[in-house]
Amino acid sequence: MTVVPLSTTAPDVVLGHHLQLANRLQERPCICWAKCDMLATVGLPRLDRIRRKDRHGRRVYEVLQLTDEEFAAVKAAVRKALGI
């Protein structure tokens, strides 16, 4: 599976293949960046849900999704990074 890495570290220079996304992790107020020039291929078993603990200390798993508009913007940024 090909993935676009997400990072909380802003690029030194924001280019067309960098995309700022809304933060969906409530406990971490930060900006999230899709770095569409750093595509990676990973095995499906390596992908998992986000693990965190709730206020009672119980393990909670989250699955977060991009909006249709965000996903379209990521795909456009990947095309820009690949020159297609």
mmCIF file of the N, C-alpha and C atoms, coordinates in Angstrom:
data_MODEL
# 
_entry.id   MODEL 
# 
loop_
_atom_site.group_PDB 
_atom_site.id 
_atom_site.type_symbol 
_atom_site.label_atom_id 
_atom_site.label_alt_id 
_atom_site.label_comp_id 
_atom_site.label_asym_id 
_atom_site.label_entity_id 
_atom_site.label_seq_id 
_atom_site.pdbx_PDB_ins_code 
_atom_site.Cartn_x 
_atom_site.Cartn_y 
_atom_site.Cartn_z 
_atom_site.occupancy 
_atom_site.B_iso_or_equiv 
_atom_site.pdbx_formal_charge 
_atom_site.auth_seq_id 
_atom_site.auth_comp_id 
_atom_site.auth_asym_id 
_atom_site.auth_atom_id 
_atom_site.pdbx_PDB_model_num 
ATOM 1   N N  . MET A 1 1  ? 0.846   -1.159 0.000   1.00 0.00 ? 1  MET A N  1 
ATOM 2   C CA . MET A 1 1  ? 0.000   0.000  0.000   1.00 0.00 ? 1  MET A CA 1 
ATOM 3   C C  . MET A 1 1  ? 0.903   1.238  0.000   1.00 0.00 ? 1  MET A C  1 
ATOM 4   N N  . THR A 1 2  ? 0.553   2.208  -0.796  1.00 0.00 ? 2  THR A N  1 
ATOM 5   C CA . THR A 1 2  ? 1.289   3.471  -0.847  1.00 0.00 ? 2  THR A CA 1 
ATOM 6   C C  . THR A 1 2  ? 0.612   4.466  0.081   1.00 0.00 ? 2  THR A C  1 
ATOM 7   N N  . VAL A 1 3  ? 1.424   5.125  0.918   1.00 0.00 ? 3  VAL A N  1 
ATOM 8   C CA . VAL A 1 3  ? 0.886   6.062  1.899   1.00 0.00 ? 3  VAL A CA 1 
ATOM 9   C C  . VAL A 1 3  ? 1.576   7.417  1.777   1.00 0.00 ? 3  VAL A C  1 
ATOM 10  N N  . VAL A 1 4  ? 0.869   8.439  2.180   1.00 0.00 ? 4  VAL A N  1 
ATOM 11  C CA . VAL A 1 4  ? 1.416   9.792  2.292   1.00 0.00 ? 4  VAL A CA 1 
ATOM 12  C C  . VAL A 1 4  ? 1.676   10.025 3.775   1.00 0.00 ? 4  VAL A C  1 
ATOM 13  N N  . PRO A 1 5  ? 2.918   10.316 4.151   1.00 0.00 ? 5  PRO A N  1 
ATOM 14  C CA . PRO A 1 5  ? 3.177   10.535 5.573   1.00 0.00 ? 5  PRO A CA 1 
ATOM 15  C C  . PRO A 1 5  ? 2.583   11.847 6.065   1.00 0.00 ? 5  PRO A C  1 
ATOM 16  N N  . LEU A 1 6  ? 2.118   11.807 7.296   1.00 0.00 ? 6  LEU A N  1 
ATOM 17  C CA . LEU A 1 6  ? 1.618   13.003 7.974   1.00 0.00 ? 6  LEU A CA 1 
ATOM 18  C C  . LEU A 1 6  ? 2.630   13.375 9.047   1.00 0.00 ? 6  LEU A C  1 
ATOM 19  N N  . SER A 1 7  ? 2.804   14.661 9.267   1.00 0.00 ? 7  SER A N  1 
ATOM 20  C CA . SER A 1 7  ? 3.791   15.132 10.219  1.00 0.00 ? 7  SER A CA 1 
ATOM 21  C C  . SER A 1 7  ? 3.280   16.377 10.934  1.00 0.00 ? 7  SER A C  1 
ATOM 22  N N  . THR A 1 8  ? 3.753   16.571 12.144  1.00 0.00 ? 8  THR A N  1 
ATOM 23  C CA . THR A 1 8  ? 3.464   17.815 12.854  1.00 0.00 ? 8  THR A CA 1 
ATOM 24  C C  . THR A 1 8  ? 4.605   18.816 12.680  1.00 0.00 ? 8  THR A C  1 
ATOM 25  N N  . THR A 1 9  ? 5.644   18.414 11.959  1.00 0.00 ? 9  THR A N  1 
ATOM 26  C CA . THR A 1 9  ? 6.757   19.315 11.663  1.00 0.00 ? 9  THR A CA 1 
ATOM 27  C C  . THR A 1 9  ? 6.492   19.998 10.329  1.00 0.00 ? 9  THR A C  1 
ATOM 28  N N  . ALA A 1 10 ? 6.411   21.304 10.365  1.00 0.00 ? 10 ALA A N  1 
ATOM 29  C CA . ALA A 1 10 ? 6.153   22.059 9.131   1.00 0.00 ? 10 ALA A CA 1 
ATOM 30  C C  . ALA A 1 10 ? 7.366   21.972 8.209   1.00 0.00 ? 10 ALA A C  1 
ATOM 31  N N  . PRO A 1 11 ? 7.134   21.954 6.900   1.00 0.00 ? 11 PRO A N  1 
ATOM 32  C CA . PRO A 1 11 ? 8.267   21.980 5.973   1.00 0.00 ? 11 PRO A CA 1 
ATOM 33  C C  . PRO A 1 11 ? 8.997   23.316 6.086   1.00 0.00 ? 11 PRO A C  1 
ATOM 34  N N  . ASP A 1 12 ? 10.306  23.305 5.809   1.00 0.00 ? 12 ASP A N  1 
ATOM 35  C CA . ASP A 1 12 ? 11.088  24.546 5.849   1.00 0.00 ? 12 ASP A CA 1 
ATOM 36  C C  . ASP A 1 12 ? 10.509  25.576 4.886   1.00 0.00 ? 12 ASP A C  1 
ATOM 37  N N  . VAL A 1 13 ? 10.173  25.110 3.692   1.00 0.00 ? 13 VAL A N  1 
ATOM 38  C CA . VAL A 1 13 ? 9.535   25.951 2.676   1.00 0.00 ? 13 VAL A CA 1 
ATOM 39  C C  . VAL A 1 13 ? 8.288   25.216 2.214   1.00 0.00 ? 13 VAL A C  1 
ATOM 40  N N  . VAL A 1 14 ? 7.140   25.833 2.342   1.00 0.00 ? 14 VAL A N  1 
ATOM 41  C CA . VAL A 1 14 ? 5.887   25.190 1.938   1.00 0.00 ? 14 VAL A CA 1 
ATOM 42  C C  . VAL A 1 14 ? 5.772   25.278 0.416   1.00 0.00 ? 14 VAL A C  1 
ATOM 43  N N  . LEU A 1 15 ? 5.671   24.113 -0.211  1.00 0.00 ? 15 LEU A N  1 
ATOM 44  C CA . LEU A 1 15 ? 5.552   24.017 -1.667  1.00 0.00 ? 15 LEU A CA 1 
ATOM 45  C C  . LEU A 1 15 ? 4.212   23.387 -2.029  1.00 0.00 ? 15 LEU A C  1 
ATOM 46  N N  . GLY A 1 16 ? 3.962   23.243 -3.306  1.00 0.00 ? 16 GLY A N  1 
ATOM 47  C CA . GLY A 1 16 ? 2.679   22.727 -3.779  1.00 0.00 ? 16 GLY A CA 1 
ATOM 48  C C  . GLY A 1 16 ? 2.392   21.296 -3.391  1.00 0.00 ? 16 GLY A C  1 
ATOM 49  N N  . HIS A 1 17 ? 3.425   20.542 -3.038  1.00 0.00 ? 17 HIS A N  1 
ATOM 50  C CA . HIS A 1 17 ? 3.206   19.150 -2.641  1.00 0.00 ? 17 HIS A CA 1 
ATOM 51  C C  . HIS A 1 17 ? 3.125   18.997 -1.116  1.00 0.00 ? 17 HIS A C  1 
ATOM 52  N N  . HIS A 1 18 ? 3.058   20.104 -0.391  1.00 0.00 ? 18 HIS A N  1 
ATOM 53  C CA . HIS A 1 18 ? 2.813   20.092 1.052   1.00 0.00 ? 18 HIS A CA 1 
ATOM 54  C C  . HIS A 1 18 ? 1.391   20.570 1.284   1.00 0.00 ? 18 HIS A C  1 
ATOM 55  N N  . LEU A 1 19 ? 0.707   19.933 2.195   1.00 0.00 ? 19 LEU A N  1 
ATOM 56  C CA . LEU A 1 19 ? -0.686  20.278 2.435   1.00 0.00 ? 19 LEU A CA 1 
ATOM 57  C C  . LEU A 1 19 ? -0.956  20.338 3.931   1.00 0.00 ? 19 LEU A C  1 
ATOM 58  N N  . GLN A 1 20 ? -1.443  21.469 4.378   1.00 0.00 ? 20 GLN A N  1 
ATOM 59  C CA . GLN A 1 20 ? -1.809  21.618 5.790   1.00 0.00 ? 20 GLN A CA 1 
ATOM 60  C C  . GLN A 1 20 ? -3.203  21.047 5.988   1.00 0.00 ? 20 GLN A C  1 
ATOM 61  N N  . LEU A 1 21 ? -3.350  20.192 6.994   1.00 0.00 ? 21 LEU A N  1 
ATOM 62  C CA . LEU A 1 21 ? -4.630  19.543 7.265   1.00 0.00 ? 21 LEU A CA 1 
ATOM 63  C C  . LEU A 1 21 ? -5.129  19.913 8.654   1.00 0.00 ? 21 LEU A C  1 
ATOM 64  N N  . ALA A 1 22 ? -6.416  19.804 8.823   1.00 0.00 ? 22 ALA A N  1 
ATOM 65  C CA . ALA A 1 22 ? -7.018  20.052 10.135  1.00 0.00 ? 22 ALA A CA 1 
ATOM 66  C C  . ALA A 1 22 ? -6.587  18.958 11.105  1.00 0.00 ? 22 ALA A C  1 
ATOM 67  N N  . ASN A 1 23 ? -6.335  19.342 12.340  1.00 0.00 ? 23 ASN A N  1 
ATOM 68  C CA . ASN A 1 23 ? -5.961  18.389 13.377  1.00 0.00 ? 23 ASN A CA 1 
ATOM 69  C C  . ASN A 1 23 ? -7.220  17.711 13.910  1.00 0.00 ? 23 ASN A C  1 
ATOM 70  N N  . ARG A 1 24 ? -7.208  16.392 13.966  1.00 0.00 ? 24 ARG A N  1 
ATOM 71  C CA . ARG A 1 24 ? -8.352  15.653 14.480  1.00 0.00 ? 24 ARG A CA 1 
ATOM 72  C C  . ARG A 1 24 ? -8.055  14.978 15.816  1.00 0.00 ? 24 ARG A C  1 
ATOM 73  N N  . LEU A 1 25 ? -6.855  15.160 16.332  1.00 0.00 ? 25 LEU A N  1 
ATOM 74  C CA . LEU A 1 25 ? -6.497  14.588 17.627  1.00 0.00 ? 25 LEU A CA 1 
ATOM 75  C C  . LEU A 1 25 ? -6.742  15.641 18.690  1.00 0.00 ? 25 LEU A C  1 
ATOM 76  N N  . GLN A 1 26 ? -7.807  15.487 19.440  1.00 0.00 ? 26 GLN A N  1 
ATOM 77  C CA . GLN A 1 26 ? -8.224  16.507 20.395  1.00 0.00 ? 26 GLN A CA 1 
ATOM 78  C C  . GLN A 1 26 ? -7.183  16.782 21.469  1.00 0.00 ? 26 GLN A C  1 
ATOM 79  N N  . GLU A 1 27 ? -6.459  15.761 21.912  1.00 0.00 ? 27 GLU A N  1 
ATOM 80  C CA . GLU A 1 27 ? -5.512  15.980 22.986  1.00 0.00 ? 27 GLU A CA 1 
ATOM 81  C C  . GLU A 1 27 ? -4.200  16.594 22.511  1.00 0.00 ? 27 GLU A C  1 
ATOM 82  N N  . ARG A 1 28 ? -4.041  16.767 21.227  1.00 0.00 ? 28 ARG A N  1 
ATOM 83  C CA . ARG A 1 28 ? -2.807  17.321 20.683  1.00 0.00 ? 28 ARG A CA 1 
ATOM 84  C C  . ARG A 1 28 ? -3.116  18.511 19.777  1.00 0.00 ? 28 ARG A C  1 
ATOM 85  N N  . PRO A 1 29 ? -3.175  19.690 20.337  1.00 0.00 ? 29 PRO A N  1 
ATOM 86  C CA . PRO A 1 29 ? -3.462  20.861 19.494  1.00 0.00 ? 29 PRO A CA 1 
ATOM 87  C C  . PRO A 1 29 ? -2.233  21.230 18.655  1.00 0.00 ? 29 PRO A C  1 
ATOM 88  N N  . CYS A 1 30 ? -2.232  20.823 17.418  1.00 0.00 ? 30 CYS A N  1 
ATOM 89  C CA . CYS A 1 30 ? -1.099  21.112 16.542  1.00 0.00 ? 30 CYS A CA 1 
ATOM 90  C C  . CYS A 1 30 ? -1.578  21.129 15.095  1.00 0.00 ? 30 CYS A C  1 
ATOM 91  N N  . ILE A 1 31 ? -0.704  21.565 14.227  1.00 0.00 ? 31 ILE A N  1 
ATOM 92  C CA . ILE A 1 31 ? -0.987  21.574 12.795  1.00 0.00 ? 31 ILE A CA 1 
ATOM 93  C C  . ILE A 1 31 ? -0.429  20.288 12.202  1.00 0.00 ? 31 ILE A C  1 
ATOM 94  N N  . CYS A 1 32 ? -1.158  19.696 11.305  1.00 0.00 ? 32 CYS A N  1 
ATOM 95  C CA . CYS A 1 32 ? -0.749  18.456 10.655  1.00 0.00 ? 32 CYS A CA 1 
ATOM 96  C C  . CYS A 1 32 ? -0.430  18.751 9.194   1.00 0.00 ? 32 CYS A C  1 
ATOM 97  N N  . TRP A 1 33 ? 0.662   18.199 8.714   1.00 0.00 ? 33 TRP A N  1 
ATOM 98  C CA . TRP A 1 33 ? 1.087   18.396 7.332   1.00 0.00 ? 33 TRP A CA 1 
ATOM 99  C C  . TRP A 1 33 ? 1.109   17.066 6.587   1.00 0.00 ? 33 TRP A C  1 
ATOM 100 N N  . ALA A 1 34 ? 0.526   17.027 5.398   1.00 0.00 ? 34 ALA A N  1 
ATOM 101 C CA . ALA A 1 34 ? 0.686   15.896 4.488   1.00 0.00 ? 34 ALA A CA 1 
ATOM 102 C C  . ALA A 1 34 ? 1.873   16.236 3.598   1.00 0.00 ? 34 ALA A C  1 
ATOM 103 N N  . LYS A 1 35 ? 2.883   15.394 3.637   1.00 0.00 ? 35 LYS A N  1 
ATOM 104 C CA . LYS A 1 35 ? 4.105   15.627 2.857   1.00 0.00 ? 35 LYS A CA 1 
ATOM 105 C C  . LYS A 1 35 ? 4.066   14.693 1.656   1.00 0.00 ? 35 LYS A C  1 
ATOM 106 N N  . CYS A 1 36 ? 3.409   15.181 0.612   1.00 0.00 ? 36 CYS A N  1 
ATOM 107 C CA . CYS A 1 36 ? 3.060   14.351 -0.539  1.00 0.00 ? 36 CYS A CA 1 
ATOM 108 C C  . CYS A 1 36 ? 4.240   14.032 -1.448  1.00 0.00 ? 36 CYS A C  1 
ATOM 109 N N  . ASP A 1 37 ? 5.403   14.581 -1.163  1.00 0.00 ? 37 ASP A N  1 
ATOM 110 C CA . ASP A 1 37 ? 6.602   14.251 -1.921  1.00 0.00 ? 37 ASP A CA 1 
ATOM 111 C C  . ASP A 1 37 ? 7.384   13.124 -1.254  1.00 0.00 ? 37 ASP A C  1 
ATOM 112 N N  . MET A 1 38 ? 6.883   12.602 -0.150  1.00 0.00 ? 38 MET A N  1 
ATOM 113 C CA . MET A 1 38 ? 7.596   11.572 0.604   1.00 0.00 ? 38 MET A CA 1 
ATOM 114 C C  . MET A 1 38 ? 6.793   10.272 0.645   1.00 0.00 ? 38 MET A C  1 
ATOM 115 N N  . LEU A 1 39 ? 6.233   9.876  -0.483  1.00 0.00 ? 39 LEU A N  1 
ATOM 116 C CA . LEU A 1 39 ? 5.425   8.663  -0.551  1.00 0.00 ? 39 LEU A CA 1 
ATOM 117 C C  . LEU A 1 39 ? 6.225   7.460  -0.062  1.00 0.00 ? 39 LEU A C  1 
ATOM 118 N N  . ALA A 1 40 ? 5.534   6.545  0.583   1.00 0.00 ? 40 ALA A N  1 
ATOM 119 C CA . ALA A 1 40 ? 6.174   5.323  1.074   1.00 0.00 ? 40 ALA A CA 1 
ATOM 120 C C  . ALA A 1 40 ? 5.272   4.140  0.786   1.00 0.00 ? 40 ALA A C  1 
ATOM 121 N N  . THR A 1 41 ? 5.886   3.003  0.595   1.00 0.00 ? 41 THR A N  1 
ATOM 122 C CA . THR A 1 41 ? 5.136   1.764  0.419   1.00 0.00 ? 41 THR A CA 1 
ATOM 123 C C  . THR A 1 41 ? 5.305   0.957  1.693   1.00 0.00 ? 41 THR A C  1 
ATOM 124 N N  . VAL A 1 42 ? 4.194   0.571  2.284   1.00 0.00 ? 42 VAL A N  1 
ATOM 125 C CA . VAL A 1 42 ? 4.226   -0.195 3.528   1.00 0.00 ? 42 VAL A CA 1 
ATOM 126 C C  . VAL A 1 42 ? 3.297   -1.399 3.401   1.00 0.00 ? 42 VAL A C  1 
ATOM 127 N N  . GLY A 1 43 ? 3.600   -2.415 4.184   1.00 0.00 ? 43 GLY A N  1 
ATOM 128 C CA . GLY A 1 43 ? 2.748   -3.591 4.222   1.00 0.00 ? 43 GLY A CA 1 
ATOM 129 C C  . GLY A 1 43 ? 1.469   -3.294 4.991   1.00 0.00 ? 43 GLY A C  1 
ATOM 130 N N  . LEU A 1 44 ? 0.373   -3.817 4.531   1.00 0.00 ? 44 LEU A N  1 
ATOM 131 C CA . LEU A 1 44 ? -0.918  -3.591 5.180   1.00 0.00 ? 44 LEU A CA 1 
ATOM 132 C C  . LEU A 1 44 ? -0.913  -3.963 6.668   1.00 0.00 ? 44 LEU A C  1 
ATOM 133 N N  . PRO A 1 45 ? -0.225  -5.032 7.080   1.00 0.00 ? 45 PRO A N  1 
ATOM 134 C CA . PRO A 1 45 ? -0.202  -5.353 8.516   1.00 0.00 ? 45 PRO A CA 1 
ATOM 135 C C  . PRO A 1 45 ? 0.465   -4.273 9.380   1.00 0.00 ? 45 PRO A C  1 
ATOM 136 N N  . ARG A 1 46 ? 1.264   -3.398 8.774   1.00 0.00 ? 46 ARG A N  1 
ATOM 137 C CA . ARG A 1 46 ? 1.923   -2.336 9.537   1.00 0.00 ? 46 ARG A CA 1 
ATOM 138 C C  . ARG A 1 46 ? 0.987   -1.178 9.854   1.00 0.00 ? 46 ARG A C  1 
ATOM 139 N N  . LEU A 1 47 ? -0.132  -1.118 9.154   1.00 0.00 ? 47 LEU A N  1 
ATOM 140 C CA . LEU A 1 47 ? -1.078  -0.036 9.379   1.00 0.00 ? 47 LEU A CA 1 
ATOM 141 C C  . LEU A 1 47 ? -2.067  -0.442 10.468  1.00 0.00 ? 47 LEU A C  1 
ATOM 142 N N  . ASP A 1 48 ? -2.313  0.448  11.374  1.00 0.00 ? 48 ASP A N  1 
ATOM 143 C CA . ASP A 1 48 ? -3.226  0.147  12.473  1.00 0.00 ? 48 ASP A CA 1 
ATOM 144 C C  . ASP A 1 48 ? -3.963  1.417  12.858  1.00 0.00 ? 48 ASP A C  1 
ATOM 145 N N  . ARG A 1 49 ? -4.915  1.256  13.713  1.00 0.00 ? 49 ARG A N  1 
ATOM 146 C CA . ARG A 1 49 ? -5.656  2.403  14.214  1.00 0.00 ? 49 ARG A CA 1 
ATOM 147 C C  . ARG A 1 49 ? -4.803  3.180  15.209  1.00 0.00 ? 49 ARG A C  1 
ATOM 148 N N  . ILE A 1 50 ? -5.251  4.373  15.535  1.00 0.00 ? 50 ILE A N  1 
ATOM 149 C CA . ILE A 1 50 ? -4.564  5.184  16.529  1.00 0.00 ? 50 ILE A CA 1 
ATOM 150 C C  . ILE A 1 50 ? -4.964  4.670  17.906  1.00 0.00 ? 50 ILE A C  1 
ATOM 151 N N  . ARG A 1 51 ? -3.961  4.345  18.725  1.00 0.00 ? 51 ARG A N  1 
ATOM 152 C CA . ARG A 1 51 ? -4.226  3.861  20.077  1.00 0.00 ? 51 ARG A CA 1 
ATOM 153 C C  . ARG A 1 51 ? -3.997  4.988  21.069  1.00 0.00 ? 51 ARG A C  1 
ATOM 154 N N  . ARG A 1 52 ? -4.933  5.144  21.980  1.00 0.00 ? 52 ARG A N  1 
ATOM 155 C CA . ARG A 1 52 ? -4.780  6.111  23.063  1.00 0.00 ? 52 ARG A CA 1 
ATOM 156 C C  . ARG A 1 52 ? -5.576  5.607  24.253  1.00 0.00 ? 52 ARG A C  1 
ATOM 157 N N  . LYS A 1 53 ? -5.496  6.325  25.346  1.00 0.00 ? 53 LYS A N  1 
ATOM 158 C CA . LYS A 1 53 ? -6.255  5.945  26.540  1.00 0.00 ? 53 LYS A CA 1 
ATOM 159 C C  . LYS A 1 53 ? -7.325  6.993  26.794  1.00 0.00 ? 53 LYS A C  1 
ATOM 160 N N  . ASP A 1 54 ? -8.498  6.531  27.227  1.00 0.00 ? 54 ASP A N  1 
ATOM 161 C CA . ASP A 1 54 ? -9.561  7.474  27.558  1.00 0.00 ? 54 ASP A CA 1 
ATOM 162 C C  . ASP A 1 54 ? -9.333  8.031  28.961  1.00 0.00 ? 54 ASP A C  1 
ATOM 163 N N  . ARG A 1 55 ? -10.237 8.840  29.424  1.00 0.00 ? 55 ARG A N  1 
ATOM 164 C CA . ARG A 1 55 ? -10.040 9.492  30.728  1.00 0.00 ? 55 ARG A CA 1 
ATOM 165 C C  . ARG A 1 55 ? -10.065 8.525  31.894  1.00 0.00 ? 55 ARG A C  1 
ATOM 166 N N  . HIS A 1 56 ? -10.504 7.279  31.655  1.00 0.00 ? 56 HIS A N  1 
ATOM 167 C CA . HIS A 1 56 ? -10.516 6.256  32.696  1.00 0.00 ? 56 HIS A CA 1 
ATOM 168 C C  . HIS A 1 56 ? -9.323  5.307  32.572  1.00 0.00 ? 56 HIS A C  1 
ATOM 169 N N  . GLY A 1 57 ? -8.425  5.610  31.641  1.00 0.00 ? 57 GLY A N  1 
ATOM 170 C CA . GLY A 1 57 ? -7.230  4.783  31.457  1.00 0.00 ? 57 GLY A CA 1 
ATOM 171 C C  . GLY A 1 57 ? -7.430  3.565  30.586  1.00 0.00 ? 57 GLY A C  1 
ATOM 172 N N  . ARG A 1 58 ? -8.628  3.423  30.016  1.00 0.00 ? 58 ARG A N  1 
ATOM 173 C CA . ARG A 1 58 ? -8.890  2.281  29.138  1.00 0.00 ? 58 ARG A CA 1 
ATOM 174 C C  . ARG A 1 58 ? -8.372  2.573  27.732  1.00 0.00 ? 58 ARG A C  1 
ATOM 175 N N  . ARG A 1 59 ? -7.881  1.537  27.079  1.00 0.00 ? 59 ARG A N  1 
ATOM 176 C CA . ARG A 1 59 ? -7.369  1.673  25.719  1.00 0.00 ? 59 ARG A CA 1 
ATOM 177 C C  . ARG A 1 59 ? -8.524  1.928  24.752  1.00 0.00 ? 59 ARG A C  1 
ATOM 178 N N  . VAL A 1 60 ? -8.341  2.910  23.892  1.00 0.00 ? 60 VAL A N  1 
ATOM 179 C CA . VAL A 1 60 ? -9.342  3.277  22.891  1.00 0.00 ? 60 VAL A CA 1 
ATOM 180 C C  . VAL A 1 60 ? -8.647  3.312  21.540  1.00 0.00 ? 60 VAL A C  1 
ATOM 181 N N  . TYR A 1 61 ? -9.310  2.795  20.524  1.00 0.00 ? 61 TYR A N  1 
ATOM 182 C CA . TYR A 1 61 ? -8.760  2.810  19.168  1.00 0.00 ? 61 TYR A CA 1 
ATOM 183 C C  . TYR A 1 61 ? -9.583  3.759  18.316  1.00 0.00 ? 61 TYR A C  1 
ATOM 184 N N  . GLU A 1 62 ? -8.893  4.593  17.550  1.00 0.00 ? 62 GLU A N  1 
ATOM 185 C CA . GLU A 1 62 ? -9.574  5.561  16.694  1.00 0.00 ? 62 GLU A CA 1 
ATOM 186 C C  . GLU A 1 62 ? -9.233  5.318  15.231  1.00 0.00 ? 62 GLU A C  1 
ATOM 187 N N  . VAL A 1 63 ? -10.194 5.549  14.394  1.00 0.00 ? 63 VAL A N  1 
ATOM 188 C CA . VAL A 1 63 ? -9.992  5.545  12.948  1.00 0.00 ? 63 VAL A CA 1 
ATOM 189 C C  . VAL A 1 63 ? -10.426 6.917  12.464  1.00 0.00 ? 63 VAL A C  1 
ATOM 190 N N  . LEU A 1 64 ? -9.495  7.676  11.930  1.00 0.00 ? 64 LEU A N  1 
ATOM 191 C CA . LEU A 1 64 ? -9.793  9.019  11.457  1.00 0.00 ? 64 LEU A CA 1 
ATOM 192 C C  . LEU A 1 64 ? -9.810  9.023  9.933   1.00 0.00 ? 64 LEU A C  1 
ATOM 193 N N  . GLN A 1 65 ? -10.648 9.876  9.359   1.00 0.00 ? 65 GLN A N  1 
ATOM 194 C CA . GLN A 1 65 ? -10.750 9.952  7.905   1.00 0.00 ? 65 GLN A CA 1 
ATOM 195 C C  . GLN A 1 65 ? -10.660 11.394 7.453   1.00 0.00 ? 65 GLN A C  1 
ATOM 196 N N  . LEU A 1 66 ? -10.146 11.559 6.245   1.00 0.00 ? 66 LEU A N  1 
ATOM 197 C CA . LEU A 1 66 ? -10.140 12.861 5.601   1.00 0.00 ? 66 LEU A CA 1 
ATOM 198 C C  . LEU A 1 66 ? -11.517 13.130 5.012   1.00 0.00 ? 66 LEU A C  1 
ATOM 199 N N  . THR A 1 67 ? -11.849 14.402 4.886   1.00 0.00 ? 67 THR A N  1 
ATOM 200 C CA . THR A 1 67 ? -13.067 14.751 4.154   1.00 0.00 ? 67 THR A CA 1 
ATOM 201 C C  . THR A 1 67 ? -12.809 14.504 2.669   1.00 0.00 ? 67 THR A C  1 
ATOM 202 N N  . ASP A 1 68 ? -13.862 14.464 1.879   1.00 0.00 ? 68 ASP A N  1 
ATOM 203 C CA . ASP A 1 68 ? -13.694 14.290 0.429   1.00 0.00 ? 68 ASP A CA 1 
ATOM 204 C C  . ASP A 1 68 ? -12.832 15.400 -0.154  1.00 0.00 ? 68 ASP A C  1 
ATOM 205 N N  . GLU A 1 69 ? -13.016 16.632 0.329   1.00 0.00 ? 69 GLU A N  1 
ATOM 206 C CA . GLU A 1 69 ? -12.234 17.771 -0.177  1.00 0.00 ? 69 GLU A CA 1 
ATOM 207 C C  . GLU A 1 69 ? -10.771 17.643 0.197   1.00 0.00 ? 69 GLU A C  1 
ATOM 208 N N  . GLU A 1 70 ? -10.490 17.200 1.436   1.00 0.00 ? 70 GLU A N  1 
ATOM 209 C CA . GLU A 1 70 ? -9.097  17.012 1.859   1.00 0.00 ? 70 GLU A CA 1 
ATOM 210 C C  . GLU A 1 70 ? -8.431  15.906 1.044   1.00 0.00 ? 70 GLU A C  1 
ATOM 211 N N  . PHE A 1 71 ? -9.163  14.812 0.822   1.00 0.00 ? 71 PHE A N  1 
ATOM 212 C CA . PHE A 1 71 ? -8.599  13.702 0.052   1.00 0.00 ? 71 PHE A CA 1 
ATOM 213 C C  . PHE A 1 71 ? -8.300  14.129 -1.379  1.00 0.00 ? 71 PHE A C  1 
ATOM 214 N N  . ALA A 1 72 ? -9.187  14.897 -1.978  1.00 0.00 ? 72 ALA A N  1 
ATOM 215 C CA . ALA A 1 72 ? -8.948  15.411 -3.339  1.00 0.00 ? 72 ALA A CA 1 
ATOM 216 C C  . ALA A 1 72 ? -7.713  16.317 -3.353  1.00 0.00 ? 72 ALA A C  1 
ATOM 217 N N  . ALA A 1 73 ? -7.540  17.129 -2.318  1.00 0.00 ? 73 ALA A N  1 
ATOM 218 C CA . ALA A 1 73 ? -6.373  18.014 -2.235  1.00 0.00 ? 73 ALA A CA 1 
ATOM 219 C C  . ALA A 1 73 ? -5.086  17.203 -2.071  1.00 0.00 ? 73 ALA A C  1 
ATOM 220 N N  . VAL A 1 74 ? -5.129  16.126 -1.287  1.00 0.00 ? 74 VAL A N  1 
ATOM 221 C CA . VAL A 1 74 ? -3.950  15.262 -1.121  1.00 0.00 ? 74 VAL A CA 1 
ATOM 222 C C  . VAL A 1 74 ? -3.597  14.610 -2.458  1.00 0.00 ? 74 VAL A C  1 
ATOM 223 N N  . LYS A 1 75 ? -4.598  14.100 -3.154  1.00 0.00 ? 75 LYS A N  1 
ATOM 224 C CA . LYS A 1 75 ? -4.328  13.473 -4.459  1.00 0.00 ? 75 LYS A CA 1 
ATOM 225 C C  . LYS A 1 75 ? -3.729  14.478 -5.436  1.00 0.00 ? 75 LYS A C  1 
ATOM 226 N N  . ALA A 1 76 ? -4.226  15.711 -5.433  1.00 0.00 ? 76 ALA A N  1 
ATOM 227 C CA . ALA A 1 76 ? -3.672  16.753 -6.313  1.00 0.00 ? 76 ALA A CA 1 
ATOM 228 C C  . ALA A 1 76 ? -2.225  17.059 -5.934  1.00 0.00 ? 76 ALA A C  1 
ATOM 229 N N  . ALA A 1 77 ? -1.930  17.112 -4.639  1.00 0.00 ? 77 ALA A N  1 
ATOM 230 C CA . ALA A 1 77 ? -0.565  17.384 -4.189  1.00 0.00 ? 77 ALA A CA 1 
ATOM 231 C C  . ALA A 1 77 ? 0.371   16.232 -4.543  1.00 0.00 ? 77 ALA A C  1 
ATOM 232 N N  . VAL A 1 78 ? -0.104  14.990 -4.494  1.00 0.00 ? 78 VAL A N  1 
ATOM 233 C CA . VAL A 1 78 ? 0.711   13.843 -4.904  1.00 0.00 ? 78 VAL A CA 1 
ATOM 234 C C  . VAL A 1 78 ? 1.004   13.934 -6.395  1.00 0.00 ? 78 VAL A C  1 
ATOM 235 N N  . ARG A 1 79 ? -0.015  14.266 -7.205  1.00 0.00 ? 79 ARG A N  1 
ATOM 236 C CA . ARG A 1 79 ? 0.215   14.432 -8.644  1.00 0.00 ? 79 ARG A CA 1 
ATOM 237 C C  . ARG A 1 79 ? 1.258   15.509 -8.903  1.00 0.00 ? 79 ARG A C  1 
ATOM 238 N N  . LYS A 1 80 ? 1.183   16.607 -8.161  1.00 0.00 ? 80 LYS A N  1 
ATOM 239 C CA . LYS A 1 80 ? 2.151   17.694 -8.314  1.00 0.00 ? 80 LYS A CA 1 
ATOM 240 C C  . LYS A 1 80 ? 3.561   17.205 -7.969  1.00 0.00 ? 80 LYS A C  1 
ATOM 241 N N  . ALA A 1 81 ? 3.678   16.443 -6.872  1.00 0.00 ? 81 ALA A N  1 
ATOM 242 C CA . ALA A 1 81 ? 4.986   15.923 -6.455  1.00 0.00 ? 81 ALA A CA 1 
ATOM 243 C C  . ALA A 1 81 ? 5.563   14.965 -7.494  1.00 0.00 ? 81 ALA A C  1 
ATOM 244 N N  . LEU A 1 82 ? 4.693   14.187 -8.145  1.00 0.00 ? 82 LEU A N  1 
ATOM 245 C CA . LEU A 1 82 ? 5.148   13.218 -9.144  1.00 0.00 ? 82 LEU A CA 1 
ATOM 246 C C  . LEU A 1 82 ? 5.281   13.822 -10.542 1.00 0.00 ? 82 LEU A C  1 
ATOM 247 N N  . GLY A 1 83 ? 4.829   15.067 -10.688 1.00 0.00 ? 83 GLY A N  1 
ATOM 248 C CA . GLY A 1 83 ? 4.910   15.709 -11.994 1.00 0.00 ? 83 GLY A CA 1 
ATOM 249 C C  . GLY A 1 83 ? 3.931   15.165 -13.000 1.00 0.00 ? 83 GLY A C  1 
ATOM 250 N N  . ILE A 1 84 ? 2.762   14.745 -12.534 1.00 0.00 ? 84 ILE A N  1 
ATOM 251 C CA . ILE A 1 84 ? 1.741   14.221 -13.474 1.00 0.00 ? 84 ILE A CA 1 
ATOM 252 C C  . ILE A 1 84 ? 0.446   14.985 -13.347 1.00 0.00 ? 84 ILE A C  1 
# 
